Amino acid sequence: MKILVTGGAGFIGSHVIRRFVNLYPNYQIFNLDKLTYAGNLENIKDIENVSNYTFLKGDISDLEFIRSIFKTYKFDAVIHLAAESHVDRSITDPLAFVTTNMVGTAVLLQVFKETWKDNFNGKLFYHVSTDEVYGSLGDTGYFLETTPYDPKSPYSSSKAGSDHLVRAWGHTYKMPIKISNCSNNYGANQFPEKLIPLFIHNIVQQKPLPVYGKGINVRDWLWVEDHAAAIDAIFHKGTLGETYNIGGDNEWKNIDLIHLLCELMDEKLKREKGNSKNLITYVTDRAGHDMRYAIDASKLKNELGWTPSVTFEEGLSNTIDWYLNNQEWLESVTSGNYKEYYNKQYTKR
C-alpha cells in the first residue's frame, strides 16, 4: 500500500509518519509537506533514511503539483493532516487558512478522484480535523459525532469547511472517506506558539506567562502519541463514511493546567516552589475565545477499542522532559533561527 500523509513534518503528522513507517514496513509512506514555519524535517530525522519512507516537498493547494505526484506514485490512501492550525494566526491572516485548509483539501479530493476514476476498491481518503468545528460548550455536555457544527474563528470555520468538502466528495462521487475530530494535542515537537511548549520555554527563560482573560477557558487535552494510535485504529478498522471523535478525557481549565505546569517545572528545574507561578500575567482575552471544549470519544473506544494510554499528569511530565532535553531545538524555533539550527544538525548526520 502507498500512503500519502500530508503535513507529515508538522507536530501531529510527524508522530503519525513515525508510527506508520515503523509499524508497517510493507507500506510505502510518502510525507508531503510545504515546510512552512511549523513543518520541520528535524521532527522525523530518525526515520529519514528508512527504506519505506519518502519525503515530497510541495503545497497541497497547487493543483498541477498534486496531479504530478499522484500520476507518479498512484497513492492508494491519503491521511490528510496538512493545515494551518493556530487560532491567533487565523485572526490576523484568515485567507491563508481558507487557501490551505479548504482549497488544499478540495485539490487533494479532486485529484484522488481523478486518479482512481471511481474505481475506489481498497482506497481511502482519511481527513484529520478538530473539535473546534463544533463551536463552544457550556459548563456541561460533550461534543458527539452528531453535534451540529458551529465554528467561531477563521481557523475552525476553515476546518469545518474542509470537513464538509470531504463528506461532499464522499457522498457525490462515492469516494471512500473517513473523518476524525480531535481535542487539543500536546507532546514532543510541537511548535512553540501553542500554550504548553510556549510556557515551558518562557519558564526556562524566566519570561512572562501570558494568560488570556481569567484563564477559565476549558480544553480537553490529548497526548499526541495517543492521537497517532487513534488515527492508526481508524485508518485500519474504522467504518467507511464515518466520523470519530478523539479526546483524552482530560478537561482542564487553562489556569489550572498552567499552575500544574509551573509546579512541575519548578520541581524539574530545582527552583523554589512558586517561582514559575510568579511569571503568570493576565492579558486581554482572545477575540471570540470559545469557553469550553470536551470530547465524548465513546464511539472510538467502543467500536475500535482505543483508549488513552497516559493520564494528563504523566503525559505532561513526559512532555516537559522532552523539551528540557531538547532546549536547543526549542530555543532555535522560538527565536526564528530554525533553518540555521536544522542546517547545522543536518550536516552532522
C-alpha positions as CSV (number, residue, x, y, z in Angstrom):
1,M,0.0,0.0,0.0
2,K,1.2,3.5,-0.9
3,I,0.0,6.1,1.7
4,L,0.4,9.8,1.3
5,V,0.5,11.6,4.6
6,T,0.1,15.4,4.2
7,G,1.7,17.6,6.8
8,G,4.0,14.9,7.9
9,A,6.8,17.2,9.0
10,G,4.5,19.0,11.4
11,F,3.6,18.2,15.0
12,I,0.9,15.6,14.8
13,G,1.9,14.4,11.3
14,S,5.5,13.6,12.4
15,H,4.2,11.2,15.1
16,V,1.8,9.6,12.6
17,I,4.6,9.2,10.0
18,R,6.9,7.6,12.5
19,R,4.3,5.2,13.7
20,F,3.3,4.0,10.3
21,V,6.9,3.7,9.0
22,N,8.0,1.7,12.0
23,L,4.9,-0.5,12.4
24,Y,4.1,-1.2,8.8
25,P,7.3,-1.9,6.9
26,N,5.3,-3.3,3.9
27,Y,3.6,0.1,3.4
28,Q,5.3,2.8,1.4
29,I,4.8,6.0,3.4
30,F,5.1,9.4,1.5
31,N,5.4,12.5,3.5
32,L,4.1,15.6,1.7
33,D,4.9,18.9,3.5
34,K,5.4,22.5,2.4
35,L,7.9,23.1,5.2
36,T,6.3,26.3,6.4
37,Y,7.3,27.7,9.8
38,A,5.7,24.7,11.7
39,G,6.9,21.9,9.4
40,N,10.4,20.8,10.2
41,L,12.2,17.7,8.9
42,E,14.2,17.6,12.2
43,N,10.9,16.3,13.7
44,I,11.4,13.0,11.8
45,K,15.2,12.8,11.4
46,D,15.2,9.4,13.0
47,I,13.4,7.8,10.0
48,E,14.6,9.9,7.1
49,N,16.7,7.0,5.7
50,V,14.3,4.2,6.3
51,S,13.6,2.3,3.1
52,N,9.8,2.6,3.2
53,Y,9.8,6.4,3.7
54,T,9.9,9.1,1.1
55,F,9.7,12.9,1.6
56,L,8.0,15.1,-1.0
57,K,8.1,18.9,-0.7
58,G,5.1,20.8,-2.0
59,D,1.9,22.7,-1.5
60,I,-1.4,20.9,-1.2
61,S,-3.2,23.8,-2.9
62,D,-1.0,23.5,-6.0
63,L,-3.3,21.5,-8.3
64,E,-0.7,20.7,-11.0
65,F,1.9,19.6,-8.5
66,I,-0.6,17.3,-6.7
67,R,-1.6,15.9,-10.0
68,S,2.0,15.2,-10.9
69,I,2.8,13.3,-7.7
70,F,-0.4,11.2,-7.9
71,K,0.4,10.4,-11.5
72,T,3.9,9.3,-10.4
73,Y,3.1,7.3,-7.3
74,K,-0.6,6.5,-7.5
75,F,-1.3,6.6,-3.8
76,D,-3.8,4.1,-2.5
77,A,-4.6,6.1,0.5
78,V,-4.3,9.6,1.9
79,I,-4.1,10.6,5.6
80,H,-4.7,14.4,5.4
81,L,-3.2,16.3,8.3
82,A,-1.7,19.4,6.5
83,A,-3.4,22.5,7.8
84,E,-2.9,26.0,9.2
85,S,-3.9,25.4,12.8
86,H,-3.3,28.3,15.1
87,V,-6.4,30.4,16.0
88,D,-4.4,33.6,16.7
89,R,-2.8,33.4,13.2
90,S,-6.2,32.8,11.6
91,I,-7.5,36.0,13.2
92,T,-4.7,38.1,11.6
93,D,-4.4,36.2,8.3
94,P,-7.7,34.3,7.6
95,L,-7.2,34.0,3.8
96,A,-4.1,31.8,4.4
97,F,-6.3,29.4,6.3
98,V,-9.0,29.3,3.6
99,T,-6.4,28.6,1.0
100,T,-4.6,25.8,2.8
101,N,-7.4,24.2,4.7
102,M,-10.2,24.5,2.2
103,V,-8.7,24.9,-1.3
104,G,-5.9,22.4,-0.4
105,T,-8.4,19.8,0.8
106,A,-10.5,20.3,-2.3
107,V,-7.4,19.8,-4.6
108,L,-6.5,16.6,-2.8
109,L,-10.0,15.2,-3.0
110,Q,-10.3,16.1,-6.7
111,V,-7.0,14.6,-7.7
112,F,-7.7,11.4,-5.6
113,K,-11.0,11.1,-7.5
114,E,-9.4,11.7,-10.9
115,T,-6.6,9.2,-10.2
116,W,-8.9,6.3,-9.4
117,K,-11.7,7.2,-11.8
118,D,-14.4,5.9,-9.5
119,N,-12.6,2.6,-9.1
120,F,-12.1,3.0,-5.3
121,N,-11.8,-0.6,-4.2
122,G,-9.2,-0.8,-1.5
123,K,-8.7,3.0,-1.5
124,L,-9.2,5.6,1.3
125,F,-9.2,9.3,1.9
126,Y,-8.9,9.9,5.7
127,H,-9.3,13.5,6.8
128,V,-8.0,14.6,10.2
129,S,-9.8,17.5,11.7
130,T,-10.5,19.3,15.0
131,D,-13.2,19.5,17.7
132,E,-13.2,23.3,17.2
133,V,-15.7,22.8,14.3
134,Y,-18.4,22.2,16.9
135,G,-18.1,25.6,18.5
136,S,-18.2,26.1,22.2
137,L,-19.8,24.2,25.1
138,G,-21.3,25.5,28.3
139,D,-20.4,24.1,31.8
140,T,-21.8,20.6,30.9
141,G,-22.1,18.3,27.9
142,Y,-19.7,16.9,25.4
143,F,-19.1,17.0,21.7
144,L,-20.5,14.0,19.9
145,E,-20.1,13.0,16.3
146,T,-23.6,14.2,15.8
147,T,-23.1,17.6,17.3
148,P,-24.1,20.4,14.9
149,Y,-21.2,22.5,13.5
150,D,-20.9,26.0,15.0
151,P,-17.3,27.2,14.3
152,K,-16.4,30.6,15.7
153,S,-12.9,31.5,14.4
154,P,-11.5,31.7,10.9
155,Y,-9.4,28.6,11.7
156,S,-12.3,26.5,12.9
157,S,-14.5,27.7,10.1
158,S,-11.9,26.7,7.5
159,K,-11.6,23.3,9.1
160,A,-15.4,22.9,9.2
161,G,-15.5,23.8,5.5
162,S,-12.9,21.1,4.8
163,D,-14.9,18.5,6.7
164,H,-17.9,19.4,4.6
165,L,-15.9,19.1,1.4
166,V,-14.7,15.6,2.3
167,R,-18.2,14.5,3.1
168,A,-19.5,16.1,-0.2
169,W,-16.9,14.2,-2.3
170,G,-17.8,11.0,-0.4
171,H,-21.5,11.4,-1.0
172,T,-21.4,12.7,-4.5
173,Y,-18.7,10.6,-6.0
174,K,-18.9,7.6,-3.7
175,M,-15.4,8.1,-2.6
176,P,-14.3,6.0,0.5
177,I,-13.7,8.6,3.2
178,K,-13.2,8.7,7.0
179,I,-13.0,11.8,9.3
180,S,-11.8,12.3,12.8
181,N,-12.1,15.3,15.0
182,C,-9.6,15.6,17.9
183,S,-9.2,17.7,21.0
184,N,-6.1,19.8,21.9
185,N,-2.9,17.9,21.3
186,Y,0.3,18.2,23.3
187,G,3.7,16.4,23.3
188,A,7.1,16.4,21.7
189,N,8.0,18.6,18.7
190,Q,5.0,21.0,19.0
191,F,5.7,24.4,17.6
192,P,6.0,26.9,20.5
193,E,3.2,29.2,19.5
194,K,1.0,26.7,21.4
195,L,0.4,27.0,25.1
196,I,2.4,24.2,26.6
197,P,5.7,24.5,24.7
198,L,5.5,28.3,24.8
199,F,5.1,28.3,28.6
200,I,7.8,25.7,29.0
201,H,10.2,28.0,27.0
202,N,9.1,31.1,28.9
203,I,9.6,29.4,32.3
204,V,13.1,28.3,31.4
205,Q,13.9,31.8,30.2
206,Q,12.1,33.4,33.2
207,K,9.8,35.3,30.9
208,P,6.1,36.3,31.5
209,L,3.4,33.6,31.0
210,P,0.6,35.4,29.2
211,V,-2.8,34.0,30.2
212,Y,-5.9,35.1,28.2
213,G,-8.7,36.7,30.2
214,K,-9.1,35.0,33.6
215,G,-7.7,31.7,32.4
216,I,-11.1,29.9,32.9
217,N,-11.5,28.5,29.4
218,V,-11.6,24.7,29.4
219,R,-9.9,22.3,27.0
220,D,-9.7,18.6,26.7
221,W,-6.0,17.5,26.2
222,L,-4.9,14.6,24.1
223,W,-1.3,13.2,24.2
224,V,-0.1,13.2,20.6
225,E,1.2,9.6,20.7
226,D,-2.4,8.6,21.7
227,H,-3.7,10.6,18.8
228,A,-1.4,8.8,16.4
229,A,-2.6,5.5,17.8
230,A,-6.2,6.5,17.3
231,I,-5.5,7.5,13.7
232,D,-3.9,4.1,13.1
233,A,-7.0,2.4,14.5
234,I,-9.4,4.5,12.5
235,F,-7.4,4.0,9.3
236,H,-7.3,0.3,9.6
237,K,-10.6,-0.6,11.4
238,G,-12.9,2.4,11.2
239,T,-16.1,2.2,9.1
240,L,-16.1,4.0,5.7
241,G,-18.1,7.2,5.7
242,E,-18.0,7.5,9.5
243,T,-16.7,10.3,11.8
244,Y,-14.8,9.5,15.0
245,N,-14.2,12.0,17.8
246,I,-10.8,11.6,19.6
247,G,-10.4,13.0,23.1
248,G,-8.1,12.5,26.0
249,D,-10.6,12.5,28.9
250,N,-8.6,15.4,30.3
251,E,-10.6,18.5,30.8
252,W,-8.6,21.3,32.4
253,K,-9.2,25.0,32.9
254,N,-6.3,26.9,31.3
255,I,-5.2,28.4,34.6
256,D,-5.3,25.0,36.4
257,L,-3.1,23.5,33.7
258,I,-0.7,26.4,33.9
259,H,-0.4,26.0,37.7
260,L,0.4,22.3,37.3
261,L,2.9,23.1,34.6
262,C,4.5,25.7,36.9
263,E,4.8,23.2,39.8
264,L,6.3,20.5,37.6
265,M,8.8,23.0,36.0
266,D,9.9,24.3,39.5
267,E,10.5,20.7,40.5
268,K,12.4,19.6,37.4
269,L,14.4,22.8,37.3
270,K,15.1,22.6,41.0
271,R,13.7,26.1,41.6
272,E,12.0,27.4,44.7
273,K,8.3,26.4,44.8
274,G,6.1,29.1,43.4
275,N,8.9,30.7,41.3
276,S,7.2,29.9,38.0
277,K,3.7,30.9,39.1
278,N,5.1,34.4,39.7
279,L,5.6,34.7,36.0
280,I,1.8,34.5,35.2
281,T,0.5,37.6,33.6
282,Y,-3.2,38.1,32.6
283,V,-3.7,39.7,29.2
284,T,-6.7,40.8,27.1
285,D,-8.8,37.8,26.1
286,R,-8.6,36.4,22.6
287,A,-11.3,37.6,20.2
288,G,-14.1,35.2,20.1
289,H,-12.5,32.8,22.6
290,D,-14.5,29.6,22.9
291,M,-15.3,28.9,26.6
292,R,-15.1,25.1,26.7
293,Y,-14.3,22.0,24.5
294,A,-14.9,18.5,25.7
295,I,-14.9,15.3,23.6
296,D,-17.0,12.2,24.0
297,A,-14.8,9.5,22.5
298,S,-17.0,6.6,23.4
299,K,-17.7,5.7,19.8
300,L,-14.0,5.3,19.1
301,K,-13.5,3.3,22.3
302,N,-16.5,1.0,21.9
303,E,-16.1,0.3,18.2
304,L,-12.4,0.2,17.8
305,G,-11.0,-0.5,21.3
306,W,-8.9,2.7,21.6
307,T,-8.2,4.3,24.9
308,P,-5.7,6.9,26.1
309,S,-2.5,5.3,27.4
310,V,-1.5,8.0,29.8
311,T,-3.0,10.4,32.3
312,F,-2.5,14.1,31.6
313,E,-0.1,14.4,34.6
314,E,2.0,11.6,33.1
315,G,1.9,13.0,29.6
316,L,2.7,16.5,30.7
317,S,5.7,15.3,32.7
318,N,7.0,13.3,29.7
319,T,6.4,16.4,27.5
320,I,8.3,18.7,29.8
321,D,11.2,16.3,30.0
322,W,11.4,16.2,26.2
323,Y,11.5,20.0,25.9
324,L,14.1,20.3,28.6
325,N,16.2,17.7,26.9
326,N,15.9,19.5,23.6
327,Q,16.3,23.1,24.6
328,E,18.5,23.9,21.6
329,W,15.6,22.9,19.3
330,L,13.1,24.8,21.4
331,E,15.2,28.0,21.5
332,S,16.0,27.9,17.8
333,V,12.4,27.5,16.8
334,T,11.2,30.2,19.2
335,S,13.8,32.7,18.1
336,G,13.1,32.1,14.4
337,N,16.6,30.6,13.7
338,Y,15.2,27.1,12.9
339,K,16.7,26.9,9.4
340,E,20.2,27.7,10.7
341,Y,19.7,25.1,13.5
342,Y,18.4,22.5,11.1
343,N,21.2,23.0,8.6
344,K,23.8,22.6,11.4
345,Q,22.1,19.5,12.7
346,Y,21.7,18.0,9.2
347,T,25.4,18.4,8.4
348,K,26.2,16.3,11.5
349,R,24.4,13.3,10.1
